[in-house]
Amino acid sequence: MDKSKTIEEMLASEPKITINGKSLTGAQAMTLRVALSNFRIELMEPDYAKELGPIASGYLARATEIER
């Protein structure tokens, strides 16, 4: 049994996101999800978090909440 998903199936499984009344497409939602995941990884780097200062812990907490 082939467990690979088609692009259409992957995009359909993305969350529904609306920003300022505009609904994002599946591809846009995927792009946002991947960017947020990457940002969260960067926030876990001590030097990067230190550069951002106290706001880094807030960003990490909110990004973690969104990714759940």
GROMACS elastic network, one bead per residue, 0.5 to 0.9 nm:
[ bonds ]
;  ai    aj funct       b0    kb
    2     5     6  0.84875   500
    5     8     6  0.79512   500
    5     9     6  0.58549   500
    5    10     6  0.62780   500
    6     9     6  0.51595   500
    6    10     6  0.63054   500
    6    11     6  0.86663   500
    7    10     6  0.50781   500
    7    11     6  0.61142   500
    7    12     6  0.84962   500
    8    11     6  0.51703   500
    8    12     6  0.60481   500
    8    13     6  0.86904   500
    8    26     6  0.86812   500
    9    12     6  0.50688   500
    9    13     6  0.63417   500
   10    13     6  0.53122   500
   10    14     6  0.67823   500
   10    26     6  0.83302   500
   10    30     6  0.88718   500
   11    14     6  0.53441   500
   11    15     6  0.88115   500
   11    25     6  0.82797   500
   11    27     6  0.61139   500
   11    29     6  0.82149   500
   11    30     6  0.71017   500
   12    15     6  0.81500   500
   12    26     6  0.62104   500
   13    16     6  0.88693   500
   13    26     6  0.79730   500
   14    17     6  0.88250   500
   14    26     6  0.58680   500
   14    27     6  0.82651   500
   14    29     6  0.63482   500
   14    30     6  0.62724   500
   14    33     6  0.85641   500
   15    26     6  0.77116   500
   15    29     6  0.66907   500
   15    30     6  0.82141   500
   15    33     6  0.88361   500
   16    23     6  0.73659   500
   16    24     6  0.71539   500
   16    25     6  0.81058   500
   16    26     6  0.76809   500
   16    29     6  0.72222   500
   17    22     6  0.83620   500
   17    23     6  0.58682   500
   17    24     6  0.56753   500
   17    25     6  0.82419   500
   17    26     6  0.88633   500
   17    28     6  0.89346   500
   17    29     6  0.64872   500
   18    21     6  0.57999   500
   18    22     6  0.52451   500
   18    24     6  0.59731   500
   19    22     6  0.52436   500
   19    23     6  0.64973   500
   19    24     6  0.75482   500
   20    23     6  0.84504   500
   24    27     6  0.78948   500
   24    28     6  0.56057   500
   24    29     6  0.59560   500
   25    28     6  0.50949   500
   25    29     6  0.61520   500
   25    30     6  0.85572   500
   26    29     6  0.50749   500
   26    30     6  0.61090   500
   26    31     6  0.85905   500
   27    30     6  0.50581   500
   27    31     6  0.61744   500
   27    32     6  0.86583   500
   28    31     6  0.50343   500
   28    32     6  0.62236   500
   28    33     6  0.86070   500
   29    32     6  0.50764   500
   29    33     6  0.60911   500
   29    34     6  0.86116   500
   30    33     6  0.50220   500
   30    34     6  0.61158   500
   30    35     6  0.84944   500
   31    34     6  0.52583   500
   31    35     6  0.61154   500
   31    36     6  0.85809   500
   32    35     6  0.50911   500
   32    36     6  0.60835   500
   32    37     6  0.85633   500
   33    36     6  0.51559   500
   33    37     6  0.61567   500
   33    38     6  0.86519   500
   33    67     6  0.79574   500
   34    37     6  0.50620   500
   34    38     6  0.61963   500
   34    39     6  0.86037   500
   35    38     6  0.51347   500
   35    39     6  0.61420   500
   35    40     6  0.86075   500
   36    39     6  0.50064   500
   36    40     6  0.61032   500
   36    41     6  0.86498   500
   36    63     6  0.67575   500
   36    66     6  0.87824   500
   36    67     6  0.81621   500
   37    40     6  0.51120   500
   37    41     6  0.63471   500
   37    42     6  0.87589   500
   37    63     6  0.77887   500
   37    64     6  0.87869   500
   37    67     6  0.75571   500
   38    41     6  0.51223   500
   38    42     6  0.63105   500
   38    43     6  0.86967   500
   39    42     6  0.50285   500
   39    43     6  0.61703   500
   39    44     6  0.88304   500
   39    60     6  0.85086   500
   39    63     6  0.82085   500
   40    43     6  0.50204   500
   40    44     6  0.65666   500
   40    59     6  0.80154   500
   40    60     6  0.59684   500
   40    63     6  0.62248   500
   40    64     6  0.73318   500
   41    44     6  0.53303   500
   41    45     6  0.70872   500
   41    60     6  0.88901   500
   42    45     6  0.53734   500
   42    46     6  0.86729   500
   42    48     6  0.66420   500
   42    49     6  0.78028   500
   43    46     6  0.74007   500
   43    47     6  0.88317   500
   43    48     6  0.62526   500
   43    49     6  0.53591   500
   43    52     6  0.88453   500
   43    56     6  0.65583   500
   43    57     6  0.79934   500
   43    59     6  0.78084   500
   43    60     6  0.61655   500
   44    47     6  0.88065   500
   44    48     6  0.77500   500
   44    49     6  0.68680   500
   44    60     6  0.76981   500
   45    48     6  0.54358   500
   45    49     6  0.61848   500
   45    50     6  0.85959   500
   46    49     6  0.51429   500
   46    50     6  0.60116   500
   46    51     6  0.86626   500
   47    50     6  0.50394   500
   47    51     6  0.62917   500
   47    52     6  0.88424   500
   48    51     6  0.51485   500
   48    52     6  0.65061   500
   48    53     6  0.87987   500
   48    56     6  0.85407   500
   49    52     6  0.51875   500
   49    53     6  0.62703   500
   49    54     6  0.81464   500
   49    55     6  0.84244   500
   49    56     6  0.53489   500
   49    57     6  0.76584   500
   50    53     6  0.50710   500
   50    54     6  0.78650   500
   50    56     6  0.76662   500
   51    56     6  0.85841   500
   52    55     6  0.63897   500
   52    56     6  0.56344   500
   53    56     6  0.59034   500
   53    57     6  0.83307   500
   54    57     6  0.62565   500
   54    58     6  0.75865   500
   55    58     6  0.52474   500
   55    59     6  0.62735   500
   55    60     6  0.86846   500
   56    59     6  0.50930   500
   56    60     6  0.61049   500
   56    61     6  0.85610   500
   57    60     6  0.50857   500
   57    61     6  0.61015   500
   57    62     6  0.86620   500
   58    61     6  0.51025   500
   58    62     6  0.61854   500
   58    63     6  0.84921   500
   59    62     6  0.52836   500
   59    63     6  0.59995   500
   59    64     6  0.84443   500
   60    63     6  0.51429   500
   60    64     6  0.60112   500
   60    65     6  0.85873   500
   61    64     6  0.51786   500
   61    65     6  0.62980   500
   61    66     6  0.88267   500
   62    65     6  0.50447   500
   62    66     6  0.63002   500
   62    67     6  0.87425   500
   63    66     6  0.51491   500
   63    67     6  0.62353   500
   63    68     6  0.88736   500
   64    67     6  0.52073   500
   64    68     6  0.64972   500
   65    68     6  0.55587   500
